[in-house]
Amino acid sequence: MKYVLFIIGFALAFSCSNSVETSVTEPAAELVGFNSSSKMIEIPGGNYVPFFGQDSLQEVHVSSFLMDQTLVTNQDYLNFLKANPQWTRSQIKGLYADANYLKNWKSDFEIPEGISPDAPVSNVSWYAAKAYAASLGKRLPTVDEWEYVGVANLTVPNAANDPEFTNQILASYKTGDRYRIPVKSGQPNYYGIYDMYGSVWEWTSDFNSVMMTGESRNNNIKNENLFCAGASLTATDLKNYAAFIRFAMRGSVKANYCINNLGFRCVQDL
C-alpha cells in the first residue's frame, strides 16, 4: 500500500506542478496507410460507472466500437514510420514530441536493442499516437471507452466490485520496465483484449479531459476532489486507488510528452 500511495503522491505532485494542456491541435501531416497485423475485437456497448470523484455514481453509456486486441508494438510502429518518415525521430517536428521521442531507438528505422519487436512501442507522444491511428483509419480510445473495457476481468464484463481483480490491478502497477514485456504475455480479458493491465500506460484521445489548471480549481467546478492532496485523502478504498492512479497519470502528462511506460492502442467506430 505504501508503494501505491507513493505513486499517487508522485503523480499528483507532478500534475499539480504543471499546467495542463487546454487545447490540442491536429497533426499537420499527410498520412500514408500501411499493412497492419493488429486484430480488432468488437466491444458491445453498455453502461458503466466511471471514477470521477464527486460524480462517481453517474452511469455513462459507451456505444459499441472496435478495439485493437493488443497494444501497438515496436514492429507496428516501425512499419508506420517507413510509410510516414515525417514521424521518425530525426524528422518529427518539435511541436509534436519532446526530446524523449523514441529515445531508445538505434536510428530512425531500428527498434531498441534488446527489446522485442513485439513489445509495446513507448516514448511516443499523443500527437504521434494519433497520427498512427489516423493512418489506419482508426483513432485513440476515449477515457470512457478505455475504462469500460478496463473493468472487465477474465470472466465477466464488469469486475469493478471484485476485490481480487482490484488487487491484481494494483499489483500490476508495481511492475517495472513494462515497455519491455511483449504483448499477449498475459491472458485476454472477458472481451478478448490483452494487456489492459501489466503493460504500459495508454494514451486516450481525451487524456486530460478531467484535469484542470491550478487556477480553475478555485472556481467550484465539478470533480475537484480528483486533484491534488485532497483527492488522495478521499480515495479511501482500493478500487478508488486503482482508478485514481490511472486518472492521475493521464492528467499529469502533456500531448508532446514521451515516456518509457506510456504507449497506446487504437479503436474504430462501427
C-alpha atoms as an extended CHARMM CRD file, in Angstrom:
* protein
*
       270  EXT
         1         1  MET       CA              0.0000000000        0.0000000000        0.0000000000  PROA      1               0.0000000000
         2         2  LYS       CA              2.8940000000        2.3620000000        0.7050000000  PROA      2               0.0000000000
         3         3  TYR       CA              4.0520000000        1.8630000000       -2.8570000000  PROA      3               0.0000000000
         4         4  VAL       CA              0.6150000000        2.7310000000       -4.2390000000  PROA      4               0.0000000000
         5         5  LEU       CA              0.3930000000        5.8330000000       -2.1010000000  PROA      5               0.0000000000
         6         6  PHE       CA              3.8340000000        6.8300000000       -3.3100000000  PROA      6               0.0000000000
         7         7  ILE       CA              2.6970000000        6.5060000000       -6.9340000000  PROA      7               0.0000000000
         8         8  ILE       CA             -0.3950000000        8.5740000000       -6.2460000000  PROA      8               0.0000000000
         9         9  GLY       CA              1.5540000000       11.2240000000       -4.4340000000  PROA      9               0.0000000000
        10        10  PHE       CA              4.1810000000       11.3900000000       -7.1540000000  PROA      10              0.0000000000
        11        11  ALA       CA              1.6340000000       11.6120000000       -9.9420000000  PROA      11              0.0000000000
        12        12  LEU       CA             -0.3940000000       14.2280000000       -8.1520000000  PROA      12              0.0000000000
        13        13  ALA       CA              2.6120000000       16.2990000000       -7.2690000000  PROA      13              0.0000000000
        14        14  PHE       CA              3.6230000000       16.1250000000      -10.9060000000  PROA      14              0.0000000000
        15        15  SER       CA              0.1800000000       17.0500000000      -12.1750000000  PROA      15              0.0000000000
        16        16  CYS       CA             -0.2910000000       19.8540000000       -9.6910000000  PROA      16              0.0000000000
        17        17  SER       CA              3.0060000000       21.4410000000      -10.5680000000  PROA      17              0.0000000000
        18        18  ASN       CA              2.3690000000       21.6280000000      -14.3080000000  PROA      18              0.0000000000
        19        19  SER       CA             -0.2810000000       23.4870000000      -16.2140000000  PROA      19              0.0000000000
        20        20  VAL       CA             -2.4620000000       21.1680000000      -18.2660000000  PROA      20              0.0000000000
        21        21  GLU       CA             -2.9630000000       21.3720000000      -21.9980000000  PROA      21              0.0000000000
        22        22  THR       CA             -6.2240000000       23.1970000000      -22.5680000000  PROA      22              0.0000000000
        23        23  SER       CA             -6.3150000000       22.5140000000      -26.2820000000  PROA      23              0.0000000000
        24        24  VAL       CA             -4.5870000000       20.2230000000      -28.6920000000  PROA      24              0.0000000000
        25        25  THR       CA             -4.1860000000       20.5670000000      -32.4180000000  PROA      25              0.0000000000
        26        26  GLU       CA             -4.3390000000       18.0590000000      -35.2230000000  PROA      26              0.0000000000
        27        27  PRO       CA             -1.0510000000       16.6730000000      -36.5160000000  PROA      27              0.0000000000
        28        28  ALA       CA             -0.3520000000       18.6800000000      -39.6420000000  PROA      28              0.0000000000
        29        29  ALA       CA              0.9650000000       15.9860000000      -41.9400000000  PROA      29              0.0000000000
        30        30  GLU       CA             -0.3290000000       13.8310000000      -44.7480000000  PROA      30              0.0000000000
        31        31  LEU       CA             -0.5030000000       10.2420000000      -43.6490000000  PROA      31              0.0000000000
        32        32  VAL       CA              0.0880000000        7.0800000000      -45.6650000000  PROA      32              0.0000000000
        33        33  GLY       CA             -1.5600000000        3.8090000000      -44.7330000000  PROA      33              0.0000000000
        34        34  PHE       CA              0.3700000000        0.5610000000      -44.2990000000  PROA      34              0.0000000000
        35        35  ASN       CA             -0.2790000000       -3.1130000000      -43.6640000000  PROA      35              0.0000000000
        36        36  SER       CA             -1.0430000000       -3.7220000000      -40.0180000000  PROA      36              0.0000000000
        37        37  SER       CA             -1.3210000000       -7.1370000000      -38.4280000000  PROA      37              0.0000000000
        38        38  SER       CA             -3.3080000000       -5.9040000000      -35.4550000000  PROA      38              0.0000000000
        39        39  LYS       CA             -6.5920000000       -7.6880000000      -34.8520000000  PROA      39              0.0000000000
        40        40  MET       CA             -9.6230000000       -5.7370000000      -33.6990000000  PROA      40              0.0000000000
        41        41  ILE       CA            -12.2910000000       -7.0040000000      -31.3210000000  PROA      41              0.0000000000
        42        42  GLU       CA            -15.8740000000       -5.7650000000      -31.2490000000  PROA      42              0.0000000000
        43        43  ILE       CA            -16.7870000000       -4.3270000000      -27.8750000000  PROA      43              0.0000000000
        44        44  PRO       CA            -20.5540000000       -4.3320000000      -27.3100000000  PROA      44              0.0000000000
        45        45  GLY       CA            -21.9610000000       -1.1020000000      -25.9200000000  PROA      45              0.0000000000
        46        46  GLY       CA            -23.2460000000       -0.7080000000      -22.3880000000  PROA      46              0.0000000000
        47        47  ASN       CA            -23.1390000000        1.3840000000      -19.2350000000  PROA      47              0.0000000000
        48        48  TYR       CA            -20.5050000000        1.6580000000      -16.5470000000  PROA      48              0.0000000000
        49        49  VAL       CA            -19.8020000000        3.8320000000      -13.5210000000  PROA      49              0.0000000000
        50        50  PRO       CA            -16.6030000000        5.8310000000      -14.0380000000  PROA      50              0.0000000000
        51        51  PHE       CA            -14.2710000000        7.1280000000      -11.3980000000  PROA      51              0.0000000000
        52        52  PHE       CA            -14.8600000000       10.8910000000      -11.4620000000  PROA      52              0.0000000000
        53        53  GLY       CA            -14.5780000000       11.9520000000       -7.8780000000  PROA      53              0.0000000000
        54        54  GLN       CA            -17.8560000000       13.5460000000       -6.8210000000  PROA      54              0.0000000000
        55        55  ASP       CA            -19.6480000000       12.3210000000       -9.9510000000  PROA      55              0.0000000000
        56        56  SER       CA            -18.7010000000        8.6930000000       -9.4560000000  PROA      56              0.0000000000
        57        57  LEU       CA            -22.2980000000        7.4770000000       -9.0530000000  PROA      57              0.0000000000
        58        58  GLN       CA            -23.3710000000        8.6270000000      -12.5270000000  PROA      58              0.0000000000
        59        59  GLU       CA            -23.5600000000        5.8780000000      -15.1530000000  PROA      59              0.0000000000
        60        60  VAL       CA            -22.0390000000        6.6040000000      -18.5440000000  PROA      60              0.0000000000
        61        61  HSD       CA            -23.1580000000        4.9210000000      -21.7670000000  PROA      61              0.0000000000
        62        62  VAL       CA            -20.4950000000        3.6660000000      -24.1390000000  PROA      62              0.0000000000
        63        63  SER       CA            -21.5560000000        2.7820000000      -27.6830000000  PROA      63              0.0000000000
        64        64  SER       CA            -20.2790000000       -0.3370000000      -29.4300000000  PROA      64              0.0000000000
        65        65  PHE       CA            -16.8690000000        0.0020000000      -31.0630000000  PROA      65              0.0000000000
        66        66  LEU       CA            -13.8440000000       -1.9590000000      -32.2590000000  PROA      66              0.0000000000
        67        67  MET       CA            -10.6580000000       -2.0800000000      -30.1590000000  PROA      67              0.0000000000
        68        68  ASP       CA             -7.1900000000       -3.3700000000      -31.0210000000  PROA      68              0.0000000000
        69        69  GLN       CA             -6.6420000000       -6.7050000000      -29.3280000000  PROA      69              0.0000000000
        70        70  THR       CA             -3.1200000000       -5.6630000000      -28.3530000000  PROA      70              0.0000000000
        71        71  LEU       CA             -1.0800000000       -2.5540000000      -27.8030000000  PROA      71              0.0000000000
        72        72  VAL       CA              0.7690000000       -1.1350000000      -30.7970000000  PROA      72              0.0000000000
        73        73  THR       CA              4.1330000000       -2.8910000000      -30.9260000000  PROA      73              0.0000000000
        74        74  ASN       CA              7.5820000000       -1.6810000000      -31.9120000000  PROA      74              0.0000000000
        75        75  GLN       CA              7.2320000000       -3.6140000000      -35.1810000000  PROA      75              0.0000000000
        76        76  ASP       CA              3.8430000000       -1.9990000000      -35.8600000000  PROA      76              0.0000000000
        77        77  TYR       CA              5.3300000000        1.4110000000      -35.2570000000  PROA      77              0.0000000000
        78        78  LEU       CA              8.3650000000        0.7160000000      -37.4280000000  PROA      78              0.0000000000
        79        79  ASN       CA              6.0060000000       -0.1240000000      -40.2990000000  PROA      79              0.0000000000
        80        80  PHE       CA              4.2160000000        3.1760000000      -39.6880000000  PROA      80              0.0000000000
        81        81  LEU       CA              7.4990000000        5.1060000000      -39.7460000000  PROA      81              0.0000000000
        82        82  LYS       CA              8.5960000000        3.5240000000      -43.0170000000  PROA      82              0.0000000000
        83        83  ALA       CA              5.3300000000        4.6630000000      -44.6180000000  PROA      83              0.0000000000
        84        84  ASN       CA              5.3850000000        8.0360000000      -42.8580000000  PROA      84              0.0000000000
        85        85  PRO       CA              9.0270000000        9.1020000000      -42.3860000000  PROA      85              0.0000000000
        86        86  GLN       CA              7.9320000000       12.5700000000      -41.2860000000  PROA      86              0.0000000000
        87        87  TRP       CA              7.2440000000       10.9160000000      -37.9210000000  PROA      87              0.0000000000
        88        88  THR       CA             10.7410000000        9.4620000000      -37.4780000000  PROA      88              0.0000000000
        89        89  ARG       CA             12.9270000000       10.7010000000      -34.6490000000  PROA      89              0.0000000000
        90        90  SER       CA             15.0890000000       12.8000000000      -36.9580000000  PROA      90              0.0000000000
        91        91  GLN       CA             12.2170000000       14.4310000000      -38.8270000000  PROA      91              0.0000000000
        92        92  ILE       CA              9.3730000000       14.8780000000      -36.3740000000  PROA      92              0.0000000000
        93        93  LYS       CA              8.5290000000       18.4990000000      -35.6670000000  PROA      93              0.0000000000
        94        94  GLY       CA              9.4000000000       19.6870000000      -32.1900000000  PROA      94              0.0000000000
        95        95  LEU       CA              5.8190000000       20.7790000000      -31.6090000000  PROA      95              0.0000000000
        96        96  TYR       CA              4.6560000000       17.1670000000      -31.7070000000  PROA      96              0.0000000000
        97        97  ALA       CA              7.1120000000       15.4330000000      -29.3760000000  PROA      97              0.0000000000
        98        98  ASP       CA              9.6360000000       16.2560000000      -26.6930000000  PROA      98              0.0000000000
        99        99  ALA       CA             13.2880000000       15.1780000000      -26.7160000000  PROA      99              0.0000000000
       100       100  ASN       CA             12.4320000000       11.6960000000      -25.4290000000  PROA      100             0.0000000000
       101       101  TYR       CA             10.5800000000       10.6720000000      -28.5840000000  PROA      101             0.0000000000
       102       102  LEU       CA             11.7010000000        7.1280000000      -29.4770000000  PROA      102             0.0000000000
       103       103  LYS       CA             14.8240000000        7.8370000000      -27.4730000000  PROA      103             0.0000000000
       104       104  ASN       CA             15.8070000000        4.1540000000      -27.2000000000  PROA      104             0.0000000000
       105       105  TRP       CA             15.7000000000        3.5210000000      -30.9490000000  PROA      105             0.0000000000
       106       106  LYS       CA             19.1140000000        2.9750000000      -32.5190000000  PROA      106             0.0000000000
       107       107  SER       CA             18.1600000000        5.0010000000      -35.5780000000  PROA      107             0.0000000000
       108       108  ASP       CA             15.0540000000        6.1460000000      -37.4120000000  PROA      108             0.0000000000
       109       109  PHE       CA             14.3120000000        2.6070000000      -38.5920000000  PROA      109             0.0000000000
       110       110  GLU       CA             15.9810000000        0.4220000000      -35.9560000000  PROA      110             0.0000000000
       111       111  ILE       CA             13.9280000000       -0.5930000000      -32.9270000000  PROA      111             0.0000000000
       112       112  PRO       CA             15.5800000000       -0.5050000000      -29.4840000000  PROA      112             0.0000000000
       113       113  GLU       CA             18.3670000000       -3.0090000000      -28.9760000000  PROA      113             0.0000000000
       114       114  GLY       CA             17.4850000000       -5.8060000000      -26.5850000000  PROA      114             0.0000000000
       115       115  ILE       CA             13.7470000000       -5.1140000000      -26.7470000000  PROA      115             0.0000000000
       116       116  SER       CA             11.3890000000       -7.4280000000      -28.6170000000  PROA      116             0.0000000000
       117       117  PRO       CA              9.7120000000       -6.1590000000      -31.7900000000  PROA      117             0.0000000000
       118       118  ASP       CA              6.5550000000       -7.4960000000      -30.1620000000  PROA      118             0.0000000000
       119       119  ALA       CA              6.9250000000       -5.3030000000      -27.0820000000  PROA      119             0.0000000000
       120       120  PRO       CA              4.6720000000       -2.2280000000      -26.9600000000  PROA      120             0.0000000000
       121       121  VAL       CA              6.1150000000        0.8950000000      -28.5030000000  PROA      121             0.0000000000
       122       122  SER       CA              6.6840000000        3.6380000000      -25.9340000000  PROA      122             0.0000000000
       123       123  ASN       CA              8.2730000000        7.0690000000      -25.8040000000  PROA      123             0.0000000000
       124       124  VAL       CA              5.6100000000        8.1360000000      -28.2950000000  PROA      124             0.0000000000
       125       125  SER       CA              3.6960000000       11.3920000000      -27.9370000000  PROA      125             0.0000000000
       126       126  TRP       CA             -0.0730000000       11.7850000000      -28.1370000000  PROA      126             0.0000000000
       127       127  TYR       CA              0.3380000000       13.5190000000      -31.4920000000  PROA      127             0.0000000000
       128       128  ALA       CA              2.3350000000       10.6100000000      -32.8890000000  PROA      128             0.0000000000
       129       129  ALA       CA             -0.0770000000        8.0330000000      -31.4880000000  PROA      129             0.0000000000
       130       130  LYS       CA             -2.9830000000        9.8980000000      -33.0190000000  PROA      130             0.0000000000
       131       131  ALA       CA             -1.2130000000       10.1160000000      -36.3760000000  PROA      131             0.0000000000
       132       132  TYR       CA             -0.5130000000        6.3690000000      -36.2900000000  PROA      132             0.0000000000
       133       133  ALA       CA             -4.1720000000        5.6430000000      -35.6400000000  PROA      133             0.0000000000
       134       134  ALA       CA             -5.3430000000        8.0500000000      -38.3390000000  PROA      134             0.0000000000
       135       135  SER       CA             -3.0580000000        6.4430000000      -40.9140000000  PROA      135             0.0000000000
       136       136  LEU       CA             -5.0730000000        3.2390000000      -40.4490000000  PROA      136             0.0000000000
       137       137  GLY       CA             -8.4570000000        4.9230000000      -40.3910000000  PROA      137             0.0000000000
       138       138  LYS       CA             -8.6410000000        4.4370000000      -36.6430000000  PROA      138             0.0000000000
       139       139  ARG       CA             -8.4730000000        6.7090000000      -33.5990000000  PROA      139             0.0000000000
       140       140  LEU       CA             -7.3890000000        6.6590000000      -29.9710000000  PROA      140             0.0000000000
       141       141  PRO       CA             -9.9650000000        5.4160000000      -27.4410000000  PROA      141             0.0000000000
       142       142  THR       CA            -11.7410000000        7.8700000000      -25.2010000000  PROA      142             0.0000000000
       143       143  VAL       CA            -11.2270000000        7.6140000000      -21.4670000000  PROA      143             0.0000000000
       144       144  ASP       CA            -14.7280000000        6.1570000000      -21.1380000000  PROA      144             0.0000000000
       145       145  GLU       CA            -14.0890000000        3.5270000000      -23.8180000000  PROA      145             0.0000000000
       146       146  TRP       CA            -10.8040000000        2.5090000000      -22.2020000000  PROA      146             0.0000000000
       147       147  GLU       CA            -12.2350000000        2.3760000000      -18.6910000000  PROA      147             0.0000000000
       148       148  TYR       CA            -15.3390000000        0.4980000000      -19.8950000000  PROA      148             0.0000000000
       149       149  VAL       CA            -13.1460000000       -2.2810000000      -21.2700000000  PROA      149             0.0000000000
       150       150  GLY       CA            -10.7860000000       -1.9330000000      -18.3200000000  PROA      150             0.0000000000
       151       151  VAL       CA            -13.3750000000       -3.0260000000      -15.7440000000  PROA      151             0.0000000000
       152       152  ALA       CA            -13.6120000000       -6.4640000000      -17.3800000000  PROA      152             0.0000000000
       153       153  ASN       CA            -11.6470000000       -9.2840000000      -15.8020000000  PROA      153             0.0000000000
       154       154  LEU       CA            -11.0810000000      -12.7000000000      -17.3730000000  PROA      154             0.0000000000
       155       155  THR       CA            -14.6520000000      -13.8910000000      -16.9940000000  PROA      155             0.0000000000
       156       156  VAL       CA            -17.1110000000      -11.0150000000      -16.5790000000  PROA      156             0.0000000000
       157       157  PRO       CA            -17.5290000000       -7.6230000000      -18.3120000000  PROA      157             0.0000000000
       158       158  ASN       CA            -17.6580000000       -5.6670000000      -15.0670000000  PROA      158             0.0000000000
       159       159  ALA       CA            -15.4900000000       -6.7510000000      -12.1640000000  PROA      159             0.0000000000
       160       160  ALA       CA            -15.2680000000       -3.3040000000      -10.6220000000  PROA      160             0.0000000000
       161       161  ASN       CA            -16.5200000000       -4.5720000000       -7.2680000000  PROA      161             0.0000000000
       162       162  ASP       CA            -14.2900000000       -7.6540000000       -7.1720000000  PROA      162             0.0000000000
       163       163  PRO       CA            -11.5200000000       -7.0470000000       -4.5720000000  PROA      163             0.0000000000
       164       164  GLU       CA             -9.3180000000       -9.7400000000       -6.1070000000  PROA      164             0.0000000000
       165       165  PHE       CA             -9.4550000000       -8.0520000000       -9.5030000000  PROA      165             0.0000000000
       166       166  THR       CA             -8.5470000000       -4.7290000000       -7.9240000000  PROA      166             0.0000000000
       167       167  ASN       CA             -5.6240000000       -6.3260000000       -6.1010000000  PROA      167             0.0000000000
       168       168  GLN       CA             -4.3740000000       -7.7430000000       -9.3980000000  PROA      168             0.0000000000
       169       169  ILE       CA             -4.5210000000       -4.3020000000      -11.0000000000  PROA      169             0.0000000000
       170       170  LEU       CA             -2.6300000000       -2.7030000000       -8.1350000000  PROA      170             0.0000000000
       171       171  ALA       CA             -0.0140000000       -5.4540000000       -8.2420000000  PROA      171             0.0000000000
       172       172  SER       CA              0.4680000000       -4.8930000000      -11.9840000000  PROA      172             0.0000000000
       173       173  TYR       CA              1.2640000000       -1.2300000000      -11.3620000000  PROA      173             0.0000000000
       174       174  LYS       CA              4.2920000000       -2.2510000000       -9.3160000000  PROA      174             0.0000000000
       175       175  THR       CA              5.9560000000       -3.9600000000      -12.2870000000  PROA      175             0.0000000000
       176       176  GLY       CA              8.9450000000       -2.0420000000      -13.6070000000  PROA      176             0.0000000000
       177       177  ASP       CA             10.1130000000       -1.6480000000      -17.2070000000  PROA      177             0.0000000000
       178       178  ARG       CA              6.7380000000       -2.7180000000      -18.5610000000  PROA      178             0.0000000000
       179       179  TYR       CA              7.6960000000       -1.4750000000      -22.0020000000  PROA      179             0.0000000000
       180       180  ARG       CA              9.9980000000       -4.4840000000      -22.2900000000  PROA      180             0.0000000000
       181       181  ILE       CA              7.2100000000       -7.0660000000      -21.8520000000  PROA      181             0.0000000000
       182       182  PRO       CA              5.9140000000       -8.4150000000      -25.2080000000  PROA      182             0.0000000000
       183       183  VAL       CA              2.2050000000       -8.0510000000      -25.8640000000  PROA      183             0.0000000000
       184       184  LYS       CA             -0.0220000000      -11.0660000000      -25.1630000000  PROA      184             0.0000000000
       185       185  SER       CA              2.1960000000      -12.1140000000      -22.2630000000  PROA      185             0.0000000000
       186       186  GLY       CA             -0.8750000000      -12.4550000000      -20.0570000000  PROA      186             0.0000000000
       187       187  GLN       CA             -4.3850000000      -13.7250000000      -20.5980000000  PROA      187             0.0000000000
       188       188  PRO       CA             -7.0850000000      -11.8410000000      -22.5270000000  PROA      188             0.0000000000
       189       189  ASN       CA             -9.9290000000      -10.2920000000      -20.5990000000  PROA      189             0.0000000000
       190       190  TYR       CA            -13.6240000000      -11.0490000000      -20.9960000000  PROA      190             0.0000000000
       191       191  TYR       CA            -13.7300000000       -9.3260000000      -24.4010000000  PROA      191             0.0000000000
       192       192  GLY       CA            -10.5430000000      -10.9360000000      -25.6920000000  PROA      192             0.0000000000
       193       193  ILE       CA             -8.4260000000       -7.8020000000      -25.1560000000  PROA      193             0.0000000000
       194       194  TYR       CA             -4.8390000000       -8.2240000000      -23.9130000000  PROA      194             0.0000000000
       195       195  ASP       CA             -2.6670000000       -6.1520000000      -21.6080000000  PROA      195             0.0000000000
       196       196  MET       CA             -5.1470000000       -3.6590000000      -20.2110000000  PROA      196             0.0000000000
       197       197  TYR       CA             -3.0240000000       -4.1020000000      -17.0910000000  PROA      197             0.0000000000
       198       198  GLY       CA              0.5120000000       -5.3950000000      -16.5860000000  PROA      198             0.0000000000
       199       199  SER       CA              1.8770000000       -3.4680000000      -19.5510000000  PROA      199             0.0000000000
       200       200  VAL       CA              2.4490000000        0.2110000000      -20.3320000000  PROA      200             0.0000000000
       201       201  TRP       CA              0.0630000000        3.0820000000      -19.5980000000  PROA      201             0.0000000000
       202       202  GLU       CA             -2.0240000000        4.0430000000      -22.6300000000  PROA      202             0.0000000000
       203       203  TRP       CA             -2.8280000000        7.3160000000      -24.3400000000  PROA      203             0.0000000000
       204       204  THR       CA             -6.5000000000        8.1750000000      -24.7430000000  PROA      204             0.0000000000
       205       205  SER       CA             -7.9200000000       10.7720000000      -27.1090000000  PROA      205             0.0000000000
       206       206  ASP       CA             -9.1480000000       12.9090000000      -24.1980000000  PROA      206             0.0000000000
       207       207  PHE       CA             -6.3940000000       12.0830000000      -21.7290000000  PROA      207             0.0000000000
       208       208  ASN       CA             -6.5970000000       15.4380000000      -19.9450000000  PROA      208             0.0000000000
       209       209  SER       CA            -10.3500000000       15.9680000000      -20.1570000000  PROA      209             0.0000000000
       210       210  VAL       CA            -10.9270000000       15.7040000000      -16.4120000000  PROA      210             0.0000000000
       211       211  MET       CA             -7.8980000000       17.6700000000      -15.3040000000  PROA      211             0.0000000000
       212       212  MET       CA             -7.7130000000       21.3830000000      -14.6920000000  PROA      212             0.0000000000
       213       213  THR       CA             -5.2470000000       24.1210000000      -14.0010000000  PROA      213             0.0000000000
       214       214  GLY       CA             -4.4300000000       25.3610000000      -10.5460000000  PROA      214             0.0000000000
       215       215  GLU       CA             -6.4590000000       28.4820000000      -11.2410000000  PROA      215             0.0000000000
       216       216  SER       CA             -9.5680000000       26.5470000000      -12.2510000000  PROA      216             0.0000000000
       217       217  ARG       CA             -9.5820000000       24.5790000000       -9.0070000000  PROA      217             0.0000000000
       218       218  ASN       CA            -10.7860000000       27.7300000000       -7.2720000000  PROA      218             0.0000000000
       219       219  ASN       CA            -13.8960000000       28.0650000000       -9.4170000000  PROA      219             0.0000000000
       220       220  ASN       CA            -16.1320000000       25.4780000000       -7.7290000000  PROA      220             0.0000000000
       221       221  ILE       CA            -16.2220000000       23.2850000000      -10.7990000000  PROA      221             0.0000000000
       222       222  LYS       CA            -17.0510000000       19.5910000000      -10.6460000000  PROA      222             0.0000000000
       223       223  ASN       CA            -14.6300000000       16.8070000000       -9.7030000000  PROA      223             0.0000000000
       224       224  GLU       CA            -12.4410000000       18.9890000000       -7.5490000000  PROA      224             0.0000000000
       225       225  ASN       CA            -11.6640000000       16.0670000000       -5.2390000000  PROA      225             0.0000000000
       226       226  LEU       CA             -9.8810000000       14.3110000000       -8.0780000000  PROA      226             0.0000000000
       227       227  PHE       CA             -6.9680000000       16.6590000000       -7.8690000000  PROA      227             0.0000000000
       228       228  CYS       CA             -4.0480000000       17.2150000000       -5.5470000000  PROA      228             0.0000000000
       229       229  ALA       CA             -3.7890000000       16.0810000000       -1.9360000000  PROA      229             0.0000000000
       230       230  GLY       CA             -7.4680000000       16.4750000000       -1.1190000000  PROA      230             0.0000000000
       231       231  ALA       CA             -8.3670000000       13.8530000000       -3.6820000000  PROA      231             0.0000000000
       232       232  SER       CA             -5.9340000000       11.2420000000       -2.3970000000  PROA      232             0.0000000000
       233       233  LEU       CA             -7.3380000000       11.6440000000        1.1020000000  PROA      233             0.0000000000
       234       234  THR       CA            -10.8850000000       10.9080000000       -0.1270000000  PROA      234             0.0000000000
       235       235  ALA       CA             -9.8920000000        7.8310000000       -2.1200000000  PROA      235             0.0000000000
       236       236  THR       CA            -10.4810000000        5.5130000000        0.7890000000  PROA      236             0.0000000000
       237       237  ASP       CA            -10.7590000000        2.0780000000       -0.8330000000  PROA      237             0.0000000000
       238       238  LEU       CA             -8.5680000000        0.0030000000       -3.0950000000  PROA      238             0.0000000000
       239       239  LYS       CA            -10.9260000000        0.3980000000       -6.0600000000  PROA      239             0.0000000000
       240       240  ASN       CA            -10.5220000000        4.1220000000       -5.9120000000  PROA      240             0.0000000000
       241       241  TYR       CA             -6.7470000000        3.8310000000       -5.6080000000  PROA      241             0.0000000000
       242       242  ALA       CA             -6.5020000000        1.7970000000       -8.8210000000  PROA      242             0.0000000000
       243       243  ALA       CA             -8.6820000000        4.2060000000      -10.7830000000  PROA      243             0.0000000000
       244       244  PHE       CA             -7.1040000000        7.2030000000       -9.1590000000  PROA      244             0.0000000000
       245       245  ILE       CA             -3.6350000000        6.1550000000      -10.2680000000  PROA      245             0.0000000000
       246       246  ARG       CA             -4.8040000000        5.9380000000      -13.8950000000  PROA      246             0.0000000000
       247       247  PHE       CA             -6.5250000000        9.3190000000      -13.8650000000  PROA      247             0.0000000000
       248       248  ALA       CA             -3.6160000000       10.9410000000      -12.0700000000  PROA      248             0.0000000000
       249       249  MET       CA             -1.2110000000        9.5210000000      -14.6390000000  PROA      249             0.0000000000
       250       250  ARG       CA             -3.2880000000       10.7550000000      -17.5630000000  PROA      250             0.0000000000
       251       251  GLY       CA             -3.7110000000       14.1600000000      -16.0320000000  PROA      251             0.0000000000
       252       252  SER       CA             -0.0030000000       14.5530000000      -15.3430000000  PROA      252             0.0000000000
       253       253  VAL       CA              1.0950000000       14.4840000000      -18.9870000000  PROA      253             0.0000000000
       254       254  LYS       CA              1.0140000000       16.8580000000      -21.9260000000  PROA      254             0.0000000000
       255       255  ALA       CA              0.3860000000       15.9030000000      -25.5250000000  PROA      255             0.0000000000
       256       256  ASN       CA              4.0560000000       16.1720000000      -26.5190000000  PROA      256             0.0000000000
       257       257  TYR       CA              5.3450000000       14.0520000000      -23.6240000000  PROA      257             0.0000000000
       258       258  CYS       CA              7.1970000000       10.8300000000      -24.4760000000  PROA      258             0.0000000000
       259       259  ILE       CA              7.5910000000        8.4070000000      -21.5680000000  PROA      259             0.0000000000
       260       260  ASN       CA              9.1220000000        4.9270000000      -21.2500000000  PROA      260             0.0000000000
       261       261  ASN       CA              5.9880000000        3.3310000000      -19.8250000000  PROA      261             0.0000000000
       262       262  LEU       CA              3.4080000000        5.0920000000      -21.9950000000  PROA      262             0.0000000000
       263       263  GLY       CA              2.1330000000        3.5220000000      -25.2410000000  PROA      263             0.0000000000
       264       264  PHE       CA             -1.2180000000        3.1850000000      -26.9750000000  PROA      264             0.0000000000
       265       265  ARG       CA             -3.7170000000        1.0560000000      -28.8170000000  PROA      265             0.0000000000
       266       266  CYS       CA             -6.3370000000        2.0720000000      -31.3890000000  PROA      266             0.0000000000
       267       267  VAL       CA            -10.0960000000        1.8230000000      -31.7090000000  PROA      267             0.0000000000
       268       268  GLN       CA            -12.5080000000        2.2570000000      -34.5850000000  PROA      268             0.0000000000
       269       269  ASP       CA            -16.1630000000        3.2000000000      -34.8380000000  PROA      269             0.0000000000
       270       270  LEU       CA            -18.6190000000        0.5820000000      -36.0070000000  PROA      270             0.0000000000
